Amino acid sequence: MDVPRISPAEARRRVQQGQALLVCGYEDDSKCRSMALEGAITVHELQRRLASLPKGQELIFYCA
């Protein structure tokens, strides 16, 4: 599967405008905390919120 990539500036714009949810791609919460970007949630938080998210919610995953 081909995963589209976007620039950090575009990711930030989409998150700030409420168009996308930023998710740290690491499953280890301590690693996510050390790599945290403003407005990002962890994979575990995403899993907890999944049922309440709109079906078409854009998700942007990042890792270092």
DRENKEDREN-539249 format. One line per 4 residues: number of its first residue (from 1); for each residue x, y, z of N, C-alpha, C, CB. Coordinates in nm, 3 decimals, decimal comma. Glycine has a CB too. Example, Ala and Ser with C-alpha at 12.3 -4.5 7.8 and 13.67 -1.06 7.14 Angstrom:
// residues 2
1 = 1,319/-0,569/0,780/1,230/-0,450/0,780/1,320/-0,330/0,780/1,131/-0,447/0,905; 1,285/-0,225/0,708/1,367/-0,106/0,714/1,290/0,003/0,787/1,408/-0,060/0,572
END
This chain:
// residues 64
1 = 0,085/-0,118/0,000/0,000/0,000/0,000/0,089/0,124/0,000/-0,096/0,000/0,122; 0,058/0,217/-0,084/0,133/0,342/-0,096/0,075/0,444/0,002/0,129/0,396/-0,242; 0,156/0,491/0,094/0,112/0,587/0,195/0,152/0,726/0,150/0,172/0,554/0,335; 0,054/0,816/0,135/0,089/0,953/0,095/0,165/1,024/0,205/-0,037/1,032/0,058
5 = 0,262/1,104/0,166/0,340/1,183/0,261/0,309/1,331/0,239/0,493/1,155/0,245; 0,310/1,404/0,351/0,290/1,548/0,342/0,402/1,615/0,422/0,148/1,590/0,396; 0,421/1,741/0,396/0,527/1,814/0,467/0,485/1,842/0,610/0,560/1,948/0,394; 0,582/1,866/0,698/0,548/1,903/0,835/0,460/2,029/0,841/0,675/1,927/0,916
9 = 0,486/2,125/0,754/0,407/2,248/0,752/0,261/2,218/0,715/0,466/2,349/0,653; 0,241/2,130/0,619/0,105/2,094/0,578/0,035/2,016/0,690/0,107/2,010/0,448; 0,107/1,927/0,757/0,049/1,852/0,868/0,005/1,948/0,978/0,150/1,748/0,925; 0,091/2,043/1,011/0,059/2,141/1,115/-0,064/2,223/1,077/0,178/2,235/1,139
13 = -0,070/2,266/0,953/-0,185/2,345/0,906/-0,314/2,267/0,921/-0,166/2,387/0,758; -0,314/2,141/0,877/-0,435/2,057/0,885/-0,479/2,034/1,028/-0,411/1,924/0,816; -0,383/2,010/1,117/-0,416/1,987/1,259/-0,469/2,116/1,321/-0,292/1,937/1,337; -0,404/2,228/1,296/-0,446/2,356/1,354/-0,585/2,396/1,305/-0,346/2,466/1,320
17 = -0,619/2,360/1,183/-0,749/2,394/1,127/-0,856/2,291/1,162/-0,739/2,409/0,977; -0,819/2,190/1,240/-0,915/2,089/1,281/-0,951/1,989/1,172/-1,038/2,155/1,328; -0,872/1,984/1,066/-0,899/1,892/0,956/-0,842/1,754/0,979/-0,844/1,949/0,827; -0,745/1,741/1,069/-0,677/1,614/1,089/-0,639/1,597/1,236/-0,552/1,604/1,000
21 = -0,616/1,473/1,273/-0,571/1,439/1,407/-0,428/1,387/1,394/-0,665/1,333/1,474; -0,338/1,443/1,473/-0,197/1,406/1,469/-0,172/1,296/1,571/-0,107/1,530/1,498; -0,111/1,185/1,524/-0,090/1,068/1,609/0,057/1,028/1,605/-0,179/0,949/1,563; 0,119/1,018/1,724/0,255/0,968/1,734/0,249/0,818/1,704/0,318/0,996/1,877
25 = 0,329/0,772/1,608/0,323/0,634/1,561/0,386/0,530/1,650/0,386/0,627/1,431; 0,447/0,571/1,761/0,510/0,474/1,851/0,407/0,419/1,950/0,628/0,540/1,927; 0,409/0,290/1,973/0,318/0,230/2,069/0,364/0,248/2,213/0,301/0,082/2,040; 0,491/0,274/2,233/0,547/0,296/2,366/0,515/0,439/2,411/0,703/0,271/2,366
29 = 0,431/0,452/2,513/0,388/0,585/2,558/0,505/0,673/2,603/0,289/0,571/2,672; 0,607/0,614/2,666/0,720/0,695/2,710/0,798/0,750/2,591/0,814/0,613/2,801; 0,808/0,672/2,484/0,874/0,720/2,363/0,791/0,832/2,300/0,896/0,604/2,262; 0,659/0,816/2,301/0,571/0,922/2,248/0,589/1,051/2,326/0,425/0,878/2,252
33 = 0,598/1,040/2,458/0,616/1,161/2,539/0,748/1,231/2,503/0,614/1,126/2,689; 0,852/1,153/2,476/0,981/1,215/2,443/0,983/1,271/2,301/1,093/1,113/2,460; 0,895/1,223/2,215/0,888/1,269/2,076/0,763/1,354/2,049/0,890/1,149/1,981; 0,697/1,398/2,156/0,567/1,465/2,144/0,575/1,593/2,061/0,514/1,497/2,281
37 = 0,478/1,607/1,972/0,458/1,730/1,897/0,330/1,794/1,949/0,451/1,704/1,743; 0,322/1,925/1,940/0,205/1,997/1,988/0,077/1,943/1,923/0,219/2,147/1,961; -0,020/1,909/2,005/-0,149/1,863/1,956/-0,157/1,715/1,924/-0,185/1,938/1,836; -0,047/1,642/1,940/-0,045/1,500/1,904/-0,102/1,414/2,017/0,097/1,455/1,871
41 = -0,157/1,299/1,977/-0,202/1,200/2,073/-0,123/1,072/2,050/-0,356/1,175/2,061; -0,130/0,981/2,147/-0,061/0,853/2,134/-0,149/0,752/2,061/-0,021/0,798/2,272; -0,088/0,643/2,017/-0,164/0,535/1,953/-0,269/0,481/2,051/-0,068/0,420/1,907; -0,233/0,470/2,179/-0,327/0,420/2,278/-0,446/0,515/2,295/-0,257/0,400/2,414
45 = -0,420/0,645/2,293/-0,528/0,743/2,299/-0,617/0,731/2,176/-0,472/0,886/2,312; -0,558/0,712/2,060/-0,635/0,694/1,938/-0,726/0,573/1,952/-0,541/0,678/1,816; -0,673/0,463/2,002/-0,753/0,341/2,019/-0,870/0,366/2,113/-0,666/0,228/2,072; -0,848/0,442/2,219/-0,957/0,473/2,314/-1,064/0,561/2,250/-0,902/0,541/2,439
49 = -1,023/0,651/2,162/-1,116/0,747/2,102/-1,176/0,702/1,969/-1,046/0,878/2,081; -1,128/0,592/1,915/-1,164/0,548/1,780/-1,315/0,543/1,757/-1,105/0,413/1,754; -1,390/0,487/1,849/-1,535/0,474/1,831/-1,606/0,610/1,824/-1,594/0,393/1,944; -1,548/0,712/1,885/-1,613/0,843/1,887/-1,568/0,936/1,774/-1,586/0,910/2,018
53 = -1,470/0,894/1,695/-1,421/0,979/1,586/-1,514/0,968/1,465/-1,276/0,940/1,547; -1,530/1,077/1,391/-1,608/1,071/1,268/-1,546/0,971/1,171/-1,619/1,211/1,202; -1,630/0,903/1,093/-1,583/0,799/1,002/-1,476/0,850/0,905/-1,699/0,742/0,925; -1,487/0,970/0,857/-1,392/1,025/0,760/-1,278/1,103/0,821/-1,464/1,111/0,664
57 = -1,257/1,092/0,952/-1,153/1,170/1,019/-1,015/1,141/0,959/-1,152/1,138/1,170; -0,947/1,245/0,917/-0,811/1,228/0,865/-0,715/1,209/0,982/-0,769/1,351/0,778; -0,628/1,111/0,969/-0,526/1,082/1,070/-0,390/1,102/1,008/-0,541/0,939/1,126; -0,304/1,175/1,077/-0,167/1,194/1,032/-0,077/1,130/1,137/-0,133/1,347/1,011
61 = -0,005/1,026/1,096/0,088/0,959/1,185/0,228/1,012/1,161/0,083/0,806/1,164; 0,305/1,021/1,268/0,445/1,062/1,254/0,532/0,975/1,344/0,464/1,212/1,289; 0,657/0,963/1,305/0,760/0,900/1,388/0,894/0,961/1,345/0,760/0,743/1,372; 0,993/0,950/1,432/1,122/1,012/1,404/1,216/0,913/1,338/1,184/1,067/1,531
END
